[in-house]
Amino acid sequence: MPRARPKRKGSTARLRETGQFLNAQRRYERYVELARAKALTGDYVAAENYLQHAEHYLRSMQARQAPDPLRK
């Protein structure tokens, strides 16, 4: 029976966190661009909706960058 490899929490975990940050950044930029496009067509309700989505991803990115007060 093959031995199970121990799971490592090293560079893979950091890469995953970085990937999630970049994904949030891309989504933020996408929603801002969608909001601009809707505002240019005069659909301000849809533009506001997209801006609210963008704000969610902005907060997500800010939370990841904030230092964890419990870690030293």
C-alpha positions in Angstrom: 0.0 0.0 0.0 1.5 3.4 -1.0 2.3 5.8 1.7 0.3 9.1 1.7 2.3 12.2 1.3 2.0 14.7 4.1 0.4 17.9 3.0 2.7 20.9 2.9 1.6 24.4 3.7 4.3 26.4 2.2 4.7 27.9 -1.2 1.5 26.3 -2.5 -0.6 28.1 0.2 1.1 31.4 -0.6 0.5 30.9 -4.3 -3.1 30.2 -3.7 -3.5 33.3 -1.6 -1.7 35.4 -4.3 -3.9 33.9 -7.0 -7.0 34.7 -5.0 -5.8 38.3 -4.6 -5.1 38.6 -8.3 -8.5 37.1 -9.1 -10.2 39.7 -6.8 -8.2 42.4 -8.4 -9.3 41.3 -11.9 -12.9 41.1 -10.8 -12.7 44.5 -9.3 -11.4 46.0 -12.5 -14.0 44.2 -14.5 -16.9 45.5 -12.5 -15.6 49.0 -12.5 -15.3 48.8 -16.3 -18.9 47.4 -16.6 -20.1 50.3 -14.3 -18.4 52.8 -16.6 -20.0 51.3 -19.7 -23.5 51.3 -18.1 -23.1 54.9 -16.9 -22.1 56.0 -20.5 -25.4 54.5 -21.8 -27.4 56.2 -19.1 -28.3 53.1 -17.1 -27.2 54.5 -13.7 -29.0 51.9 -11.7 -27.0 49.1 -13.3 -23.9 51.2 -13.0 -24.4 51.5 -9.2 -25.0 47.8 -9.0 -21.7 47.1 -10.7 -20.0 49.6 -8.5 -21.3 47.8 -5.4 -19.9 44.5 -6.7 -16.6 46.2 -7.3 -16.6 47.6 -3.8 -17.0 44.0 -2.4 -13.8 42.9 -4.2 -12.0 46.1 -3.1 -12.8 45.3 0.5 -11.7 41.7 -0.1 -8.3 42.9 -1.4 -7.9 45.4 1.5 -8.7 42.7 4.1 -6.0 40.4 2.6 -3.4 43.2 2.8 -4.2 44.2 6.3 -1.8 42.9 8.9 -3.2 40.2 11.2 -3.1 41.5 14.8 -3.0 38.0 16.2 0.2 37.1 14.3 3.6 38.2 15.4 
